[in-house]
Amino acid sequence: MQFEQSNLFKAVQMQAIFADSKHFADAIPKVSWEQACAQYEHEMPEDLAAFVAQHFEFAPQPELAALNATSVKDYISQLWSRLERAPREGNASSLLDLPASYTVPGGRFNEIYYWDSYFTALGLLDAGRTEQVSNMLDNFVSLITRIGHVPNGNRSYYTSRSQPPVTALMVSLLWQTHHQDQAWLQKVTEALQAEHAFWMADSDKLNDELSESRRVVRMPCGGVMNRFWDDSAQPRPESYKEDIEAADLLEPEHRAAFYRNIRAACESGWDFSSRWLDDPAQLCSINTVQRIPVDLNALLHQLEWQISECYAALGQAQQSAHFLQLAQQRKRLIQAYLWDKEQGWFMDYHTALQTRSQVMSLAAVVPMFLGLASQLQAEAMAQRLEQDFLKAGGLVTTLTETDQQWDSPNGWAPLQWFAVKGLMNYGYQKLATSVARRWLAMLERDFEQHGCLLEKYNVVVPGVRAGGGEYLVQQGFGWTNGVTSRFYQLLED
């Protein structure tokens, strides 16, 4: 039995021994989970907190604010070493072993997170820490080889899902310095193809009667696109009590679907957003698996294109041509189903309603970032970004204001990077610079007050702490550091 299915785990979570459910999901047993669970069943202790203290310990979290940094740049420079973790073997907790050192986001997130790592890598490269970026890619390759994909994070309870696939982007960061190394090239090519197989699993089973399975959906034209998913339909161990209490508001027959949709939204990285809600005011209306996300499919196009490039470099022309064809097919599907000419924006597609979503989000800039938009589309999007999304502190995540953290009024570093680089790709340098300057000005003012960087910000009213989500805003913060570092570099250039 996995530890998160044990009576001990469920009792600790439901009694809220810890304010944050993730805390116990990350507990380190002093001997083993099996022994702790057996002892619990034998004793059935009345003082559960004392029992936990007797049988478990917890990894310390470094104080990230106490750096005596004099500026944002100084803070970022000092923080990299504090966010670095050494590889571990034979770990008794939920933490998965990794072969090389890695960088964590910070705060409650004391493990790697998949898509975070790409944005963190930007700052590591700026700091001359290229070896650490290479280590992060090696860890991804190891996870794909062992598990079949890169999990949401390197925790056992995250293995049923992934996150937006960015291994191809990590490969592109190291391409110039590594691609002539045939061993490296063969290793990453095999990993990228395995990751592609993970996302496309069951695609060969789709037909007129079976239009969707796991992460693949057969579109009305017969083409195949992708969605977010999770192979489990159970409460999340890291949010166990919260999921149980939310599901209790639903009829029993709808609870498994709720759990899967919650988990699928976690795979998206946007947990949570009106993008996934049928009713933006109700988390219980979450319906992630009925959306074809624009960002996911754009990143999968990049994955297919990168595999094609890898095979070309290996001299395998037939394989290269095959994956290039897949990329071209996906680009046509993105244009056909996700571009809304009236809105001048890329939108998610609702499979049940067979129409594009009405939620306008910054996921739309990922096709610009990856060069999938036409120049006319980029022009329309640049106008929309400047008129509607650009706020005092940067770009707002969606135009929908809700209690969810991936909505207005919040802004997130990874989306600022996708937008700024996307605008630059199409010649909108002035607007890109404006976004970067507003983001940096907001961070610098906030840093003067709090002495740290955060995972998210209120970009509509800078200075007001960002809210929403299932936990307090976290300090650190890996991807904020990476994107902010890259913005400083862009403005200096």
C-alpha positions as a printed NumPy array, in Angstrom:
array([[  0.   ,   0.   ,   0.   ],
       [  1.251,   3.497,  -0.82 ],
       [  1.633,   5.692,   2.222],
       [ -1.024,   8.162,   1.02 ],
       [ -3.591,   5.338,   1.036],
       [ -2.856,   4.368,   4.64 ],
       [ -5.192,   5.022,   7.54 ],
       [ -2.418,   6.929,   9.288],
       [ -1.969,   9.333,   6.403],
       [ -5.706,   9.945,   6.049],
       [ -6.148,  10.497,   9.791],
       [ -3.321,  13.042,   9.985],
       [ -4.653,  14.945,   6.989],
       [ -8.304,  14.945,   8.013],
       [ -7.47 ,  16.074,  11.565],
       [ -5.421,  18.949,  10.096],
       [ -2.451,  18.255,  12.346],
       [ -0.558,  20.624,  10.054],
       [ -1.901,  23.833,   8.542],
       [ -0.582,  22.857,   5.094],
       [ -1.539,  19.364,   3.894],
       [  1.637,  19.151,   1.842],
       [  3.724,  19.2  ,   5.009],
       [  2.813,  15.653,   6.012],
       [  2.868,  14.402,   2.425],
       [  6.57 ,  15.32 ,   2.512],
       [  7.26 ,  13.792,   5.934],
       [ 10.394,  11.673,   6.407],
       [  9.8  ,   8.508,   8.453],
       [ 12.474,   7.887,  11.083],
       [ 12.468,   4.186,  10.22 ],
       [  9.962,   3.452,   7.459],
       [  6.407,   4.239,   6.427],
       [  5.495,   0.573,   6.792],
       [  6.638,   0.46 ,  10.394],
       [  4.939,   3.772,  11.29 ],
       [  1.657,   2.623,   9.751],
       [  1.822,  -0.76 ,  11.487],
       [  2.538,   0.926,  14.827],
       [ -0.376,   3.298,  14.276],
       [ -2.77 ,   0.425,  13.582],
       [ -1.527,  -1.344,  16.705],
       [ -1.713,   1.65 ,  19.046],
       [ -4.519,   3.775,  17.542],
       [ -3.064,   6.712,  19.519],
       [ -5.315,   9.404,  20.896],
       [ -2.564,  12.03 ,  20.626],
       [ -1.932,  11.862,  16.903],
       [  0.375,  14.886,  16.834],
       [  2.637,  13.263,  19.429],
       [  2.649,  10.008,  17.456],
       [  3.686,  11.853,  14.301],
       [  6.459,  13.691,  16.158],
       [  7.722,  10.354,  17.482],
       [  7.836,   8.625,  14.092],
       [  8.53 ,  11.386,  11.553],
       [ 10.821,  14.301,  10.855],
       [ 10.713,  17.07 ,   8.283],
       [ 13.276,  18.614,   5.972],
       [ 14.244,  22.114,   7.133],
       [ 13.317,  25.078,   4.973],
       [ 16.084,  27.692,   4.717],
       [ 15.222,  31.259,   5.632],
       [ 15.144,  32.902,   2.221],
       [ 14.541,  36.463,   3.389],
       [ 17.634,  36.678,   5.622],
       [ 20.197,  37.255,   2.879],
       [ 21.191,  40.878,   3.597],
       [ 20.827,  41.575,  -0.098],
       [ 21.015,  45.205,  -1.156],
       [ 19.148,  44.841,  -4.455],
       [ 17.004,  42.445,  -6.453],
       [ 20.047,  41.412,  -8.5  ],
       [ 22.04 ,  40.761,  -5.353],
       [ 19.182,  38.756,  -3.837],
       [ 18.904,  36.549,  -6.912],
       [ 22.648,  35.992,  -6.996],
       [ 22.763,  34.927,  -3.356],
       [ 19.677,  32.747,  -3.581],
       [ 20.823,  30.242,  -6.213],
       [ 22.994,  28.29 ,  -3.774],
       [ 20.197,  28.189,  -1.184],
       [ 17.761,  26.733,  -3.704],
       [ 20.174,  24.029,  -4.852],
       [ 19.704,  20.486,  -3.572],
       [ 22.187,  17.621,  -3.699],
       [ 21.144,  14.308,  -5.258],
       [ 19.92 ,  11.707,  -2.77 ],
       [ 19.688,   7.934,  -2.933],
       [ 17.685,   5.558,  -0.811],
       [ 15.42 ,   8.316,   0.452],
       [ 12.66 ,   6.997,   2.736],
       [ 10.184,   9.817,   2.131],
       [  8.003,  10.636,  -0.876],
       [ 10.971,  12.333,  -2.546],
       [ 12.132,  10.571,  -5.726],
       [ 15.84 ,   9.972,  -6.161],
       [ 17.624,  12.055,  -8.801],
       [ 21.105,  11.44 , -10.203],
       [ 22.286,  15.061, -10.198],
       [ 21.867,  18.24 ,  -8.179],
       [ 18.752,  20.294,  -8.815],
       [ 17.161,  23.654,  -8.038],
       [ 13.853,  23.979,  -6.183],
       [ 11.407,  26.896,  -6.384],
       [ 11.488,  27.779,  -2.677],
       [  9.084,  27.997,   0.252],
       [  6.864,  24.94 ,   0.611],
       [  8.167,  23.631,  -2.714],
       [ 11.273,  21.715,  -1.652],
       [ 11.531,  19.525,  -4.762],
       [ 11.851,  20.159,  -8.486],
       [  8.773,  21.265, -10.385],
       [  8.788,  20.38 , -14.028],
       [  7.845,  23.507, -15.935],
       [  9.282,  25.813, -13.264],
       [ 12.699,  24.427, -14.099],
       [ 12.886,  25.943, -17.582],
       [ 12.326,  29.492, -16.308],
       [ 14.719,  28.913, -13.419],
       [ 17.296,  27.743, -15.972],
       [ 17.217,  31.13 , -17.699],
       [ 18.556,  32.768, -14.56 ],
       [ 21.048,  29.991, -13.88 ],
       [ 22.508,  30.5  , -17.346],
       [ 22.685,  34.251, -16.763],
       [ 24.607,  33.52 , -13.557],
       [ 27.069,  31.267, -15.394],
       [ 25.665,  28.122, -13.76 ],
       [ 25.476,  26.153, -17.013],
       [ 26.471,  22.901, -15.309],
       [ 23.415,  23.138, -13.051],
       [ 21.152,  23.517, -16.099],
       [ 22.819,  20.464, -17.632],
       [ 22.194,  18.61 , -14.352],
       [ 18.519,  19.562, -14.442],
       [ 18.198,  18.162, -17.96 ],
       [ 19.975,  14.964, -16.878],
       [ 17.417,  14.62 , -14.078],
       [ 14.573,  14.978, -16.568],
       [ 16.125,  12.311, -18.788],
       [ 16.467,  10.016, -15.773],
       [ 12.823,  10.51 , -14.757],
       [ 11.571,   9.901, -18.294],
       [ 13.669,   6.728, -18.511],
       [ 12.396,   5.415, -15.177],
       [  8.787,   6.636, -15.142],
       [  7.978,   7.387, -18.787],
       [  7.54 ,  11.115, -18.206],
       [  8.707,  13.966, -16.01 ],
       [  6.29 ,  14.072, -13.064],
       [  4.684,  17.246, -11.77 ],
       [  7.524,  17.163,  -9.212],
       [  9.96 ,  14.567,  -7.924],
       [  7.564,  13.176,  -5.339],
       [  5.97 ,   9.729,  -5.47 ],
       [  2.504,  11.257,  -5.166],
       [  3.089,  13.33 ,  -8.324],
       [  3.899,  10.445, -10.684],
       [  0.371,  10.055, -12.087],
       [  0.693,  13.371, -13.914],
       [  3.23 ,  15.606, -15.607],
       [  3.29 ,  19.362, -16.267],
       [  3.615,  21.49 , -19.425],
       [  6.396,  19.676, -21.332],
       [  9.542,  21.808, -21.35 ],
       [ 12.309,  19.225, -21.757],
       [ 12.544,  20.278, -25.42 ],
       [ 13.04 ,  23.892, -24.299],
       [ 15.776,  22.748, -21.915],
       [ 17.453,  20.95 , -24.813],
       [ 17.27 ,  24.134, -26.887],
       [ 19.008,  26.102, -24.097],
       [ 21.991,  23.727, -24.258],
       [ 21.88 ,  22.958, -27.978],
       [ 24.728,  25.164, -29.172],
       [ 27.212,  23.84 , -26.629],
       [ 26.127,  20.186, -26.575],
       [ 24.585,  19.036, -29.876],
       [ 27.856,  17.89 , -31.415],
       [ 28.273,  15.405, -28.567],
       [ 26.752,  12.274, -30.106],
       [ 26.199,  10.536, -26.766],
       [ 24.368,  13.566, -25.382],
       [ 22.353,  13.887, -28.571],
       [ 21.321,  10.224, -28.564],
       [ 20.374,  10.413, -24.878],
       [ 18.141,  13.476, -25.19 ],
       [ 16.57 ,  12.253, -28.447],
       [ 15.467,   9.006, -26.817],
       [ 14.1  ,  10.913, -23.834],
       [ 12.19 ,  13.409, -25.987],
       [ 10.653,  10.63 , -28.062],
       [  9.626,   8.775, -24.885],
       [  8.007,  11.934, -23.544],
       [  6.154,  12.371, -26.829],
       [  4.904,   8.784, -26.553],
       [  3.625,   9.547, -23.043],
       [  1.546,  12.492, -24.252],
       [  0.289,  10.614, -27.322],
       [ -0.551,   7.33 , -25.54 ],
       [ -3.776,   5.735, -26.874],
       [ -3.853,   7.987, -29.943],
       [ -3.882,   4.869, -32.125],
       [ -7.11 ,   3.741, -30.419],
       [ -9.163,   6.828, -31.304],
       [-11.958,   6.454, -33.845],
       [-15.512,   7.639, -34.525],
       [-16.771,   5.813, -31.427],
       [-13.841,   6.632, -29.122],
       [-12.996,  10.313, -29.504],
       [-10.85 ,  10.766, -26.385],
       [ -8.587,   8.745, -24.131],
       [ -6.184,   9.93 , -21.456],
       [ -4.291,  12.941, -22.912],
       [ -5.42 ,  12.651, -26.543],
       [ -8.598,  13.879, -28.226],
       [ -9.795,  13.229, -31.762],
       [-10.984,  16.509, -33.229],
       [-14.002,  16.833, -35.6  ],
       [-11.671,  16.808, -38.624],
       [-10.028,  13.58 , -37.476],
       [ -6.786,  15.183, -36.279],
       [ -5.481,  14.516, -32.775],
       [ -4.794,  17.213, -30.187],
       [ -3.912,  17.01 , -26.514],
       [ -5.394,  17.862, -23.152],
       [ -4.258,  17.761, -19.542],
       [ -5.086,  14.634, -17.547],
       [ -4.205,  12.61 , -14.493],
       [ -4.293,   8.826, -14.335],
       [ -5.727,   8.968, -10.813],
       [ -9.221,  10.046,  -9.773],
       [ -8.517,  10.252,  -6.041],
       [ -7.947,  13.208,  -3.678],
       [ -4.484,  14.706,  -4.012],
       [ -2.249,  13.648,  -1.091],
       [ -0.747,  17.153,  -0.879],
       [ -4.254,  18.677,  -0.607],
       [ -6.124,  15.702,   0.811],
       [ -8.472,  17.372,   3.287],
       [ -9.192,  20.284,   0.934],
       [-10.165,  17.929,  -1.904],
       [-12.373,  15.779,   0.319],
       [-14.224,  18.816,   1.673],
       [-14.703,  20.319,  -1.796],
       [-15.948,  17.022,  -3.236],
       [-18.408,  16.616,  -0.384],
       [-20.396,  19.471,  -1.94 ],
       [-21.044,  17.231,  -4.96 ],
       [-23.185,  14.145,  -5.459],
       [-21.142,  10.962,  -4.886],
       [-21.252,   9.975,  -8.553],
       [-19.502,  13.245,  -9.55 ],
       [-16.648,  13.143,  -7.052],
       [-14.219,  10.972,  -9.038],
       [-14.532,  13.319, -12.025],
       [-13.923,  16.286,  -9.729],
       [-10.717,  14.723,  -8.394],
       [ -9.46 ,  13.957, -11.885],
       [-10.212,  17.48 , -13.12 ],
       [ -8.486,  19.019, -10.097],
       [ -5.444,  16.846, -10.769],
       [ -5.505,  17.633, -14.499],
       [ -5.461,  21.334, -13.667],
       [ -2.368,  20.665, -11.543],
       [ -0.77 ,  19.039, -14.587],
       [ -1.45 ,  22.281, -16.461],
       [  0.542,  24.271, -13.894],
       [ -2.428,  26.667, -13.752],
       [ -3.926,  25.439, -10.495],
       [ -6.398,  26.961, -10.557],
       [ -7.907,  29.273, -13.2  ],
       [-11.174,  30.239, -14.848],
       [ -9.687,  28.53 , -17.915],
       [-10.834,  25.238, -16.403],
       [-14.102,  26.294, -14.743],
       [-17.557,  26.031, -16.305],
       [-18.639,  28.564, -13.682],
       [-15.78 ,  30.981, -12.871],
       [-17.194,  31.505,  -9.373],
       [-17.271,  27.804,  -8.469],
       [-14.203,  25.574,  -8.176],
       [-16.545,  22.58 ,  -8.077],
       [-17.404,  23.311, -11.719],
       [-13.846,  22.46 , -12.771],
       [-13.8  ,  20.682, -16.12 ],
       [-10.173,  20.651, -17.215],
       [-10.339,  17.492, -19.3  ],
       [-12.882,  19.027, -21.677],
       [-10.472,  21.778, -22.724],
       [ -7.887,  21.607, -25.511],
       [ -5.258,  24.007, -24.114],
       [ -3.425,  26.325, -26.468],
       [ -0.209,  26.351, -24.41 ],
       [  0.036,  22.565, -24.148],
       [ -0.422,  22.017, -27.868],
       [  2.059,  24.753, -28.747],
       [  4.651,  23.144, -26.457],
       [  3.967,  19.73 , -27.997],
       [  4.593,  21.273, -31.419],
       [  7.954,  22.433, -30.06 ],
       [  8.623,  18.919, -28.742],
       [  7.905,  17.398, -32.164],
       [ 10.019,  20.017, -33.922],
       [ 12.918,  19.485, -31.509],
       [ 12.804,  15.711, -31.993],
       [ 12.977,  16.323, -35.746],
       [ 16.036,  18.534, -35.242],
       [ 17.675,  15.898, -33.051],
       [ 17.166,  13.145, -35.604],
       [ 18.512,  15.399, -38.358],
       [ 21.645,  15.997, -36.304],
       [ 21.961,  12.226, -35.832],
       [ 21.717,  11.74 , -39.595],
       [ 18.387,   9.881, -39.387],
       [ 16.502,  11.68 , -42.147],
       [ 13.411,   9.459, -42.189],
       [ 12.725,   9.886, -38.476],
       [ 13.428,  13.6  , -38.754],
       [ 10.911,  13.969, -41.571],
       [  8.282,  12.017, -39.609],
       [  8.407,  14.28 , -36.57 ],
       [  8.573,  17.394, -38.717],
       [  5.35 ,  16.239, -40.378],
       [  3.76 ,  15.736, -36.961],
       [  4.76 ,  19.273, -35.985],
       [  3.316,  20.7  , -39.188],
       [  0.054,  18.808, -38.668],
       [ -0.227,  20.139, -35.123],
       [  0.388,  23.703, -36.291],
       [ -2.509,  23.374, -38.74 ],
       [ -4.765,  22.077, -35.958],
       [ -3.769,  24.931, -33.636],
       [ -4.65 ,  27.42 , -36.352],
       [ -7.933,  25.686, -37.2  ],
       [ -9.296,  25.167, -33.683],
       [ -7.565,  27.606, -31.347],
       [ -7.278,  30.876, -33.287],
       [-10.257,  33.21 , -32.804],
       [-10.183,  35.797, -35.593],
       [-12.89 ,  37.972, -34.035],
       [-11.062,  38.18 , -30.703],
       [ -7.638,  38.345, -32.323],
       [ -6.473,  35.769, -29.787],
       [ -5.626,  32.095, -29.358],
       [ -8.245,  30.425, -27.165],
       [ -8.661,  27.014, -25.542],
       [-11.217,  24.733, -27.22 ],
       [-14.14 ,  23.204, -25.297],
       [-14.567,  19.67 , -26.63 ],
       [-18.056,  19.031, -25.244],
       [-19.438,  22.288, -26.671],
       [-17.224,  22.089, -29.788],
       [-16.453,  25.774, -29.57 ],
       [-13.636,  27.973, -28.333],
       [-13.585,  29.033, -24.705],
       [-14.606,  32.56 , -23.776],
       [-11.791,  32.95 , -21.224],
       [ -8.968,  35.09 , -22.589],
       [ -5.67 ,  34.147, -20.977],
       [ -1.947,  34.639, -21.411],
       [ -1.686,  31.   , -22.504],
       [ -2.32 ,  32.554, -25.92 ],
       [  1.186,  34.048, -26.052],
       [  2.881,  30.638, -26.127],
       [  2.288,  30.303, -29.91 ],
       [  3.972,  33.707, -30.308],
       [  6.853,  32.599, -28.111],
       [  7.312,  29.523, -30.306],
       [  6.792,  31.308, -33.635],
       [  3.474,  29.626, -34.509],
       [  1.49 ,  32.835, -35.082],
       [  1.365,  34.664, -38.389],
       [  2.519,  38.271, -38.5  ],
       [ -1.107,  39.43 , -38.775],
       [ -2.067,  37.33 , -35.766],
       [  0.868,  38.729, -33.802],
       [ -0.232,  42.257, -34.661],
       [ -3.739,  41.598, -33.348],
       [ -2.356,  39.985, -30.207],
       [  0.081,  42.809, -29.531],
       [ -2.798,  45.283, -29.666],
       [ -4.867,  43.172, -27.291],
       [ -1.944,  42.736, -24.9  ],
       [ -1.34 ,  46.481, -24.736],
       [ -5.003,  47.481, -24.466],
       [ -6.348,  44.807, -22.115],
       [ -3.628,  42.771, -20.434],
       [ -0.955,  45.352, -19.696],
       [ -1.262,  46.685, -16.153],
       [  0.907,  48.759, -13.829],
       [  3.074,  45.775, -12.82 ],
       [  3.127,  43.82 , -16.061],
       [  0.681,  41.476, -17.751],
       [ -2.347,  40.087, -15.947],
       [ -2.932,  36.336, -16.272],
       [ -6.532,  36.424, -17.529],
       [ -9.164,  39.087, -18.069],
       [-11.422,  37.248, -15.621],
       [-11.242,  38.301, -11.969],
       [-11.868,  35.38 ,  -9.616],
       [-10.615,  33.973,  -6.311],
       [ -8.268,  31.644,  -8.208],
       [ -4.561,  32.46 ,  -8.273],
       [ -4.171,  32.03 , -12.059],
       [ -6.633,  34.827, -12.846],
       [ -6.827,  38.594, -12.53 ],
       [ -5.381,  40.495, -10.685],
       [ -2.332,  38.201, -10.499],
       [  0.691,  38.088, -12.766],
       [  3.221,  35.277, -13.   ],
       [  6.844,  35.388, -14.14 ],
       [  6.675,  32.518, -16.683],
       [  3.856,  34.193, -18.578],
       [  5.705,  37.514, -18.615],
       [  8.654,  35.724, -20.252],
       [  6.533,  33.936, -22.847],
       [  4.884,  37.256, -23.75 ],
       [  8.017,  39.401, -23.827],
       [  9.985,  36.925, -25.929],
       [  6.94 ,  36.363, -28.154],
       [  6.571,  40.085, -28.789],
       [ 10.267,  40.351, -29.573],
       [  9.994,  37.487, -32.056],
       [  7.545,  39.555, -34.119],
       [  9.247,  42.922, -33.859],
       [  7.244,  44.493, -31.015],
       [ 10.332,  45.535, -29.097],
       [  8.817,  48.682, -27.56 ],
       [  5.874,  46.828, -26.037],
       [  8.111,  43.966, -24.893],
       [ 10.398,  46.468, -23.166],
       [  7.417,  48.149, -21.515],
       [  6.234,  44.824, -20.052],
       [  9.71 ,  43.991, -18.73 ],
       [ 10.233,  47.466, -17.247],
       [  6.882,  47.437, -15.453],
       [  7.588,  43.986, -14.035],
       [ 11.028,  45.023, -12.777],
       [  9.8  ,  48.303, -11.326],
       [  7.068,  46.471,  -9.41 ],
       [  9.504,  43.854,  -8.081],
       [ 12.023,  46.461,  -7.007],
       [  9.403,  48.431,  -5.058],
       [  8.117,  45.252,  -3.418],
       [ 11.666,  44.113,  -2.634],
       [ 12.378,  47.379,  -0.825],
       [  9.462,  46.616,   1.456],
       [  9.792,  42.849,   1.975],
       [ 13.403,  41.985,   1.101],
       [ 12.534,  38.923,  -0.989],
       [ 10.985,  37.801,  -4.27 ],
       [  7.684,  35.958,  -4.499],
       [  6.095,  33.32 ,  -6.729],
       [  3.334,  35.674,  -7.968],
       [  2.315,  39.332,  -7.797],
       [ -0.749,  41.514,  -7.978],
       [  0.102,  43.374, -11.189],
       [ -3.113,  45.411, -11.24 ],
       [ -2.427,  47.122,  -7.904],
       [  1.308,  46.693,  -7.19 ],
       [  2.081,  46.663,  -3.5  ],
       [ -1.053,  44.716,  -2.633],
       [ -0.068,  41.123,  -1.856],
       [ -1.274,  38.583,  -4.436],
       [ -3.959,  36.211,  -3.209],
       [ -5.928,  33.18 ,  -4.29 ],
       [ -4.757,  29.611,  -4.306],
       [ -4.566,  26.922,  -1.658],
       [ -1.62 ,  28.301,   0.308],
       [  0.066,  31.557,   1.285],
       [  2.21 ,  33.266,  -1.339],
       [  5.666,  31.689,  -1.264],
       [  9.105,  33.248,  -1.035],
       [ 12.029,  32.321,  -3.234],
       [ 11.237,  32.034,  -5.977],
       [ 12.852,  29.984,  -8.719],
       [ 11.003,  31.108, -11.806],
       [ 10.598,  34.683, -10.614],
       [ 14.357,  34.837, -10.117],
       [ 15.071,  33.349, -13.535],
       [ 12.727,  35.55 , -15.543],
       [ 13.664,  38.68 , -13.632],
       [ 17.351,  37.988, -14.261],
       [ 16.658,  37.544, -17.967],
       [ 14.685,  40.818, -18.104],
       [ 17.632,  42.698, -16.575],
       [ 19.866,  41.179, -19.227],
       [ 17.507,  42.058, -22.077],
       [ 17.213,  45.674, -20.97 ],
       [ 20.969,  46.005, -20.576],
       [ 21.484,  44.673, -24.101]])
